[in-house]
Structure formats: structure tokens, C-alpha cells
């Protein structure tokens, strides 16, 4: 599923890029705060992998040792969309990620005397919602402060098979938490053109299960007229949950391609 989706997104980007040559002048990618409502809807594809440790509270799972040097999983399925609404300097935003990631491999156990073939699957739904306030709005830059919450529901499943035997075991664990976040987002116009640098950052904690969570994103984008933007960015989402939480010092990260429809 990942490759067809990836090709589809880049095909749309290429089509938009070719149509942009017909524009007689560059269009500013910087939005303008006004008393009129303005809206954005952004479907996107985040090709994420995961670096970290999955906590199953089980000896077999702990021996698998998915440390920060491992990249966990490829995107198997998912739906991702963000939206914003603004009036004056105030606004609201939301971002929804529903994805399934998976990795297969093998790890030594019992001092290397045996090998476990494993498949770990991570199913997650991440929802971010926030109120925003515009701090800067010039011809070259736009910056919003944001205050809100992020919720995550994550289920990790480990299937293990002791190589050369019929011994199998499947372990699953689910964690849900809601954490307050604070942050900022915006864009910077490149050389008076329709190209821009999008950026996002937030940090949060205090949801009961989470010690710390943060998210960052940056890359490059282009406005195609007043109705459509396209961007290619790199995004990272971090969770460090308390004892008992599934995600222990875990980072979800990878490239993201997005198309924004403005109205």
C-alpha cells in the first residue's frame, strides 16, 4: 500500500508543479489574518518508521530488545488529515493520524543459544487539537502560538516463534493517554517567491501516563495560486511513557508529503 500511495501523492505534486508555470507572477504563500473566516484541509502521507523500545511487561518481549538503534516497521495502512480554521488572530486546528506499522526480524535469546523469529505490529491513533493565536503576520513570515492537547491510543503486538520448534507466543498491550501541549507553527517565504519553509513544534506532558511528548516538523513547500499548497517535510513525534506505558523513549519519524486546500 505504501508505494502506490507515495506515487499518487508525488504524481499530484508533479501535476501541480507543471501547472504553476502558467502563472504570470509568483503567489505569496503567507496567509493574511483578517476578520473573514479562512479554512485549510490537508490530507497527507507520513512515511514513518519508529525508533525506541516497546514495553510488553513480558520476559520474551524484553529479550527482543527493540532499542533506539532499530527502525521499527513500515507503514502498512493508515489515514492522515489535518485541518485549520481562522478568524482574525484566533484559530483552531486538528490533526488525525491512524496508522499500522510492522517489522519482522529475528533476535538471539538465552545467550545466543536460540533464535526467536518475531513480528511486531504497532496500531496507533494520534489526535492533536489546539487553539491558535497569530503572533506575527508580515509579508515574509507567519507564526501562530498554540495551546491544546494530544491523545494517543497505541496497541503493540509481538508474535514470537522459537526457530526450529513449534513454540509460539503472541503478546499484546494497549496504552491510551491525553496530554496538554504548547507550541508554535508557521511558515517563512523564500526570496519573495511562492516557495516557503513550513515549521511546527510542540511539547507536552502531565497526562498521567506520559513523562514527555514532543513533535517537530520542517521542510519546503510551494503555493499554487490561492487555493492549493503542496509541501515535503520531515516530521518526528516522540513519546516517553512511564513504567507500564507501551512507548518507552520512542520516536516516530520520517518524510511527509502533503497537499493543502484553502478556502
Secondary structure, 3 states (H helix, E strand, C coil): CHHHHHHHHHHHHHHHHHHHCCCCCCCCCCCCCCCCCEEEEEEEEECCEEEEEECCCCHHHHHHCCCCCCCECEEEEEEEEEEEEEECCEEEEEEEEEEEEEEEEEEEEHHHCEEEEEEEEEEEEEEEEEEEEEEEECCCEEEEEEEEEEEEEEEEEEEEEECCCCCEEEEEEEEEEEEEEEEEEEEEECCCCCEEEEEEEEEEECCCCEEEEEEEEEEEEEEECCCEEEEEEEEEEEEEECCCCCEEEEEEEEEEEEEEEEC
